Amino acid sequence: MFKKNTVAAGVAAFATVALATGCAVAEGNKSDDVDITAMSADELAEYMIFESGSFRFDQVPQEGGTMEERMTQDEIQAACSIEGDPDGETAGRVVALAREQYEAPEGDLELGDWERGEELAFSGYGYRIGHNIDDHSTREAGGNCVNCHVFDEDGPTQGTIGPSLVNYGADRGDSQAIREYVHQVIHNPHQYFPCAEMPRFQGLLSEEQISHIMAYLLDPESPVNN
């Protein structure tokens, strides 16, 4: 999900230029009693996005609710809207919040189909909103794992923001403990990596989809482990 402060910060640089050059910003939407020239760049960014009416926050995203609700930070996002790594107190609070949010499935975790997991890991479809909202009734959302991780050193272009997952299962085995750890990280990585850049997939991917991605990582037949 988006972070409200992060989105506003992205507009702040433009707002700084707009104020410095005297540009009219959101002129058609701003109220007559709002003096944007008296605002700081951050204040103007917040106003432009969340108050001026320039954005359609009444749009309904695929997961339900509204775009305004999607853009509103939860406790973890608010705590992680910082420069650099979190301090010890913040990290501890984020880990505690993440573990409160996690719901462990009953019984032993089973692996799905690694081939389906590969498809999901390489699919970036889902949850986009705009002129052509993604239709999850005709095409399932993917995990887009390849955007941040390498699975096959000889394969197509893959991301390097996160650690390489080549030989993930071959190096770690396939015990219930490892399956539980992988499940927890996919659901909510903040349980182990506070303020990680990896998104939380709880509520975005189904348990079946997660089992397929786990198989892609852990099944000895998966190309990840060969």
C-alpha positions as CSV (number, residue, x, y, z in Angstrom):
1,M,0.0,0.0,0.0
2,F,1.0,3.6,-0.5
3,K,2.3,5.7,2.3
4,K,0.6,9.1,2.6
5,N,3.7,10.9,3.8
6,T,5.8,9.3,1.0
7,V,3.4,10.3,-1.7
8,A,3.2,13.8,-0.3
9,A,7.0,14.0,-0.2
10,G,7.1,13.0,-3.9
11,V,5.1,16.1,-4.7
12,A,7.0,18.4,-2.4
13,A,9.9,18.9,-4.8
14,F,7.4,20.2,-7.4
15,A,5.7,22.3,-4.8
16,T,9.0,23.9,-3.9
17,V,9.5,25.0,-7.5
18,A,5.9,26.1,-7.9
19,L,6.2,28.4,-4.8
20,A,9.6,29.8,-5.8
21,T,8.4,30.7,-9.3
22,G,4.9,31.8,-8.4
23,C,3.2,29.2,-10.4
24,A,-0.6,28.7,-9.9
25,V,-1.0,25.3,-8.3
26,A,-4.3,23.5,-8.4
27,E,-5.8,26.9,-9.2
28,G,-9.1,25.5,-10.4
29,N,-9.7,23.6,-7.2
30,K,-8.3,25.7,-4.4
31,S,-10.7,27.6,-2.2
32,D,-10.6,31.4,-2.3
33,D,-9.7,31.5,1.4
34,V,-6.7,29.2,1.0
35,D,-3.4,31.0,0.5
36,I,-1.0,28.5,-1.0
37,T,1.8,31.0,-1.0
38,A,1.9,30.9,2.8
39,M,2.4,27.2,2.8
40,S,5.7,25.3,3.1
41,A,6.5,22.8,0.3
42,D,5.3,19.9,2.5
43,E,2.1,21.7,3.5
44,L,1.4,22.5,-0.2
45,A,2.0,18.9,-1.2
46,E,-0.4,17.6,1.5
47,Y,-3.0,20.2,0.4
48,M,-2.7,19.5,-3.3
49,I,-3.1,15.7,-2.8
50,F,-5.5,15.4,0.0
51,E,-7.6,18.6,0.2
52,S,-7.7,20.4,-3.1
53,G,-9.9,17.9,-5.0
54,S,-7.2,17.3,-7.6
55,F,-7.3,13.6,-7.0
56,R,-10.3,11.2,-7.2
57,F,-10.2,9.7,-3.8
58,D,-13.7,8.4,-4.2
59,Q,-12.5,5.7,-6.7
60,V,-13.1,2.2,-5.5
61,P,-10.0,0.0,-5.7
62,Q,-10.1,-3.8,-6.2
63,E,-9.8,-4.6,-2.5
64,G,-12.8,-2.4,-1.7
65,G,-13.1,0.8,0.2
66,T,-11.9,4.0,-1.4
67,M,-8.6,5.4,-2.7
68,E,-8.6,7.8,0.2
69,E,-8.6,4.8,2.6
70,R,-5.8,3.2,0.6
71,M,-3.7,6.3,0.9
72,T,-4.2,6.6,4.7
73,Q,-1.3,5.2,6.6
74,D,-1.7,2.4,9.2
75,E,0.5,2.3,12.3
76,I,3.4,0.4,10.6
77,Q,3.5,2.8,7.6
78,A,3.4,5.8,9.9
79,A,6.2,4.4,12.0
80,C,8.3,3.6,8.9
81,S,7.9,7.1,7.3
82,I,11.5,8.0,8.3
83,E,14.8,8.6,6.7
84,G,17.2,5.6,6.9
85,D,16.8,2.6,9.1
86,P,14.5,2.6,12.2
87,D,16.0,3.0,15.6
88,G,15.7,0.2,18.2
89,E,12.5,1.5,19.7
90,T,10.8,2.0,16.4
91,A,12.0,-1.4,15.1
92,G,10.6,-3.2,18.1
93,R,7.3,-1.5,17.9
94,V,7.0,-2.3,14.1
95,V,7.8,-6.0,14.8
96,A,5.3,-6.2,17.6
97,L,2.6,-4.6,15.4
98,A,3.4,-7.0,12.5
99,R,3.2,-10.1,14.7
100,E,-0.2,-8.9,16.0
101,Q,-1.5,-8.7,12.5
102,Y,-0.2,-12.1,11.4
103,E,-2.7,-15.0,11.5
104,A,-1.1,-18.4,11.4
105,P,-3.0,-21.1,9.5
106,E,-4.2,-24.2,11.3
107,G,-2.2,-27.4,10.9
108,D,0.9,-28.1,8.9
109,L,1.7,-25.8,5.9
110,E,1.6,-27.6,2.5
111,L,3.4,-26.5,-0.6
112,G,1.4,-25.8,-3.7
113,D,2.5,-26.1,-7.4
114,W,5.9,-24.5,-8.1
115,E,5.0,-23.9,-11.7
116,R,2.0,-21.8,-10.6
117,G,4.3,-20.1,-8.1
118,E,6.7,-19.2,-10.8
119,E,3.9,-17.6,-12.8
120,L,2.8,-15.6,-9.7
121,A,6.4,-14.5,-8.9
122,F,6.9,-13.1,-12.4
123,S,3.4,-11.5,-12.6
124,G,3.1,-7.8,-11.7
125,Y,-0.7,-7.7,-12.5
126,G,-3.1,-6.4,-9.9
127,Y,-4.4,-3.5,-7.8
128,R,-3.6,-0.8,-10.3
129,I,-6.2,2.0,-10.4
130,G,-6.8,4.7,-13.0
131,H,-8.4,4.8,-16.4
132,N,-8.3,1.0,-16.7
133,I,-8.7,-0.6,-13.3
134,D,-7.3,-4.2,-13.1
135,D,-10.1,-6.7,-13.2
136,H,-9.3,-9.6,-10.8
137,S,-12.4,-11.5,-12.0
138,T,-10.7,-12.2,-15.3
139,R,-7.0,-12.3,-14.3
140,E,-5.6,-13.0,-10.8
141,A,-3.2,-10.6,-9.1
142,G,0.5,-11.6,-9.0
143,G,3.2,-11.2,-6.5
144,N,5.7,-9.3,-8.7
145,C,8.5,-10.9,-6.6
146,V,10.8,-10.7,-9.6
147,N,10.8,-6.9,-9.3
148,C,13.0,-7.2,-6.3
149,H,14.6,-10.7,-6.2
150,V,16.7,-12.8,-8.4
151,F,15.4,-16.4,-8.9
152,D,17.5,-17.6,-11.8
153,E,20.9,-16.1,-12.5
154,D,20.6,-17.1,-16.2
155,G,17.0,-16.0,-16.6
156,P,15.5,-12.7,-17.8
157,T,16.2,-9.4,-16.0
158,Q,15.3,-9.6,-12.4
159,G,15.4,-7.1,-9.4
160,T,18.2,-6.6,-6.9
161,I,16.4,-4.5,-4.3
162,G,15.9,-7.6,-2.2
163,P,18.3,-10.5,-1.6
164,S,18.9,-13.2,-4.2
165,L,16.7,-16.2,-3.8
166,V,18.7,-18.5,-6.0
167,N,19.0,-22.0,-4.4
168,Y,16.7,-20.8,-1.5
169,G,15.3,-24.2,-0.8
170,A,18.4,-26.1,-1.7
171,D,20.4,-24.2,0.9
172,R,17.7,-24.2,3.7
173,G,15.8,-27.5,3.2
174,D,12.1,-27.9,3.4
175,S,11.1,-28.4,7.1
176,Q,7.9,-27.1,8.7
177,A,10.0,-24.5,10.5
178,I,11.3,-23.1,7.2
179,R,7.8,-23.2,5.7
180,E,6.4,-21.3,8.6
181,Y,9.2,-18.7,8.3
182,V,8.6,-18.2,4.5
183,H,4.9,-18.0,5.1
184,Q,5.3,-15.3,7.8
185,V,7.7,-13.2,5.6
186,I,5.4,-13.3,2.6
187,H,2.4,-12.4,4.8
188,N,4.1,-9.6,6.7
189,P,7.9,-9.2,6.3
190,H,8.0,-6.6,9.1
191,Q,7.9,-9.5,11.5
192,Y,11.6,-10.1,10.8
193,F,12.6,-7.0,8.9
194,P,11.1,-3.9,10.4
195,C,10.4,-1.2,7.8
196,A,11.4,-3.5,4.9
197,E,10.7,-2.3,1.4
198,M,8.9,-5.6,0.7
199,P,5.1,-5.2,0.7
200,R,2.8,-7.1,3.0
201,F,0.9,-9.7,0.9
202,Q,-1.7,-10.5,3.5
203,G,-5.1,-9.8,2.0
204,L,-3.6,-9.3,-1.4
205,L,-2.7,-12.9,-2.2
206,S,-4.8,-15.8,-1.2
207,E,-3.4,-18.7,0.9
208,E,-3.5,-20.9,-2.2
209,Q,-1.4,-18.4,-4.1
210,I,1.1,-18.1,-1.2
211,S,1.4,-21.9,-1.1
212,H,2.4,-21.8,-4.8
213,I,5.0,-19.2,-4.3
214,M,6.4,-21.1,-1.3
215,A,6.6,-24.2,-3.6
216,Y,8.6,-22.1,-6.1
217,L,11.1,-21.3,-3.4
218,L,11.3,-24.6,-1.6
219,D,10.3,-27.5,-3.9
220,P,13.5,-29.4,-4.9
221,E,12.0,-29.7,-8.5
222,S,11.7,-25.9,-8.8
223,P,14.2,-24.2,-11.1
224,V,15.1,-21.9,-8.1
225,N,16.8,-24.9,-6.6
226,N,18.5,-26.4,-9.7
